[in-house]
Amino acid sequence: MEGITPQRAVRDLRQRHVLTIAEVARRAAISRGMLSKIENAQTCKPRYLTRLARALGDVDPVSQ
């Protein structure tokens, strides 16, 4: 069985917290296009994944 990819994890977390691509991109200081490429497995640059992990780690589901 394959594990979850980093790209899929980003999408799953974003959707779980009911955040738009624009909101997560703003929080991570990356473009919406780059986030879309990451979620669609077209790129997987560690520097962007680190920013996204921080942005999604700061999500407070109670305030959503």
N, C-alpha and C positions, 0 to 999 in steps of 0.2 A: 504494500500500500504506500502510495506517495504521500509525503507531507504537504502541508499547505505552503504555497510560494509566498515570498514577501509581497509580491504584487497583489495576490489574492487577500492577504492579511490586511493590507492597506484598505482595499475596497470593503472588506467585511467590517472592519472597525468603523469606517466612515458611514456605512449604511446602518450599522447597529446604533450609532449615535445620531442618526438622522441629520447628517451634515451634507451640505452640497459640496461639489467639487470646488466651487469658488471659495467657500468658507475654509475648507481644509488647505487649499492652495495659499490663501491669504495668511493663515496661521503659520504655515511652513515656509513662507516667503519664496514660493516657487510659482511658476505660471500655471494656469489652469490646463493649458496644453500639455505641459510636462507631467502633471498629475494624471491626466487622461492616458498619456503614453505609459506611465508606470502601471496604472491599473489594468491596462490592456496588454501588459507584458511586452511592450515594444522597447523598453529600456529598464535598467535596474541599477542605477548609479548609487553607490553607497552613501555619497554625501546627501543625496535627496532622501534616501530611506531614513537616514539619521534625523533629518529635519522633520520628516513625516512622523516618525516615532515620537518625537518630542511634542509635535502639534497634537497628535491623537492621544498622547498620554496625559495631556492637560485637559481633556474633555471631562466635563462634569455632567453625567447623564441626568442628574436631578434637575439641573438648570435648563435642560433642553426641552 
